[in-house]
Amino acid sequence: MPYRKISRDVKLAAIRLHERALLPLSDIIDCLKITCATFYRILHLWRTTGDVIKRTFGILGRPRFLHLDDIDYLKRLISHRPDWFLEELQYLLATNRFISLHFATIHCELKRAQVSVKKLKKIATERNDNL
């Protein structure tokens, strides 16, 4: 059976039907079109936390090395000098912001900030008086 989202109300209804013994477990599973493992996972969650959905606390994922103001600093550097290499940006971050990063990390953060080579070329041609 493919993954699908089961609403909180349906999960609560299944738990209530099972706890009050209004329907046998096989009928509950057939009516809701869920697997037995899914039902027992919901039941375990209900008994341990008192809710049928898993709550997440905080931000999921890996913490970022650069904060928003550091990325803004990089963007300002790039708009000022779009022809700088990543090693030069790495040196400026180390001397001005006291952040030691690998140039590949800087590249990934710039990609995440949607700074592309196409945009850099556009900035460079706008700054070039000869073109």
C-alpha positions as CSV (number, residue, x, y, z in Angstrom):
1,M,0.0,0.0,0.0
2,P,1.5,3.4,-0.9
3,Y,2.3,6.1,1.6
4,R,-0.7,8.4,2.3
5,K,-1.4,10.9,5.0
6,I,-4.0,9.7,7.5
7,S,-5.8,12.6,9.2
8,R,-5.8,13.0,13.0
9,D,-9.6,12.5,13.2
10,V,-9.5,9.2,11.4
11,K,-6.7,8.0,13.7
12,L,-8.6,9.1,16.8
13,A,-11.8,7.3,15.5
14,A,-9.8,4.1,15.0
15,I,-8.4,4.3,18.6
16,R,-11.8,5.0,20.1
17,L,-13.5,2.2,18.2
18,H,-10.8,-0.2,19.4
19,E,-10.7,0.9,23.0
20,R,-14.5,0.8,23.4
21,A,-14.6,-2.6,21.6
22,L,-17.3,-1.4,19.1
23,L,-15.7,-3.1,16.2
24,P,-13.1,-5.9,15.9
25,L,-9.7,-4.9,14.9
26,S,-9.9,-6.5,11.5
27,D,-13.0,-4.5,10.6
28,I,-11.4,-1.2,11.7
29,I,-8.3,-2.0,9.6
30,D,-10.5,-2.9,6.6
31,C,-12.7,0.1,6.8
32,L,-9.9,2.6,7.2
33,K,-7.6,0.8,4.6
34,I,-4.6,0.9,6.9
35,T,-2.2,-1.9,7.8
36,C,-2.0,-3.7,11.1
37,A,1.4,-2.2,11.7
38,T,0.2,1.3,11.1
39,F,-2.7,0.8,13.6
40,Y,-0.3,-0.5,16.3
41,R,2.1,2.3,15.6
42,I,-0.8,4.8,16.2
43,L,-1.9,2.9,19.3
44,H,1.6,2.9,20.8
45,L,1.8,6.7,20.1
46,W,-1.6,7.2,21.7
47,R,-0.6,5.3,24.8
48,T,2.8,6.9,25.3
49,T,2.1,10.5,24.4
50,G,-1.7,10.9,24.6
51,D,-2.0,12.0,21.0
52,V,-2.1,10.2,17.7
53,I,0.3,12.4,15.7
54,K,4.0,12.8,16.3
55,R,4.9,16.3,17.4
56,T,8.3,17.8,16.3
57,F,9.9,20.4,18.4
58,G,12.3,22.9,17.0
59,I,13.9,23.1,13.6
60,L,14.6,19.8,11.9
61,G,17.8,19.3,9.9
62,R,21.4,20.2,10.1
63,P,22.3,23.6,11.6
64,R,23.8,26.1,9.1
65,F,27.3,27.4,9.4
66,L,26.4,30.9,8.1
67,H,23.8,33.1,9.6
68,L,21.6,35.4,7.6
69,D,23.8,38.4,8.2
70,D,26.8,36.5,7.0
71,I,25.0,35.5,3.8
72,D,24.0,39.2,3.3
73,Y,27.7,40.1,3.7
74,L,28.6,37.6,1.0
75,K,25.9,39.0,-1.3
76,R,27.2,42.5,-0.8
77,L,30.7,41.4,-1.5
78,I,29.6,39.7,-4.7
79,S,27.5,42.7,-5.9
80,H,30.6,44.9,-5.2
81,R,33.1,42.6,-6.9
82,P,31.4,39.7,-8.9
83,D,34.7,38.6,-10.3
84,W,36.2,37.4,-7.0
85,F,36.9,33.7,-6.6
86,L,35.7,31.6,-3.7
87,E,39.1,31.6,-2.1
88,E,39.0,35.4,-1.9
89,L,35.6,35.3,-0.4
90,Q,36.8,32.7,2.1
91,Y,39.7,34.9,3.1
92,L,37.4,37.9,3.6
93,L,35.0,35.9,5.7
94,A,38.0,34.7,7.8
95,T,39.5,38.2,8.3
96,N,36.4,40.4,8.6
97,R,33.8,38.0,10.1
98,F,36.1,35.5,11.9
99,I,34.4,32.6,10.2
100,S,36.6,29.8,8.9
101,L,34.9,27.8,6.2
102,H,35.9,25.7,3.3
103,F,35.3,27.3,-0.1
104,A,32.9,24.4,-1.0
105,T,30.7,25.4,1.9
106,I,30.7,29.0,0.6
107,H,29.7,27.7,-2.8
108,C,26.8,25.7,-1.3
109,E,25.6,28.6,0.7
110,L,25.6,30.9,-2.3
111,K,23.8,28.3,-4.3
112,R,21.2,28.1,-1.5
113,A,20.9,31.9,-1.6
114,Q,20.2,31.5,-5.4
115,V,23.3,33.3,-6.5
116,S,24.2,31.7,-9.9
117,V,26.9,32.2,-12.5
118,K,24.3,33.7,-14.8
119,K,23.4,36.4,-12.2
120,L,27.1,37.1,-11.6
121,K,27.8,37.6,-15.3
122,K,24.8,40.0,-15.5
123,I,26.2,42.0,-12.6
124,A,29.7,42.0,-14.1
125,T,28.4,43.2,-17.5
126,E,26.4,46.0,-15.9
127,R,29.4,47.2,-14.0
128,N,31.7,47.0,-17.1
129,D,31.7,50.4,-18.9
130,N,33.3,49.0,-22.1
131,L,30.4,46.7,-22.8
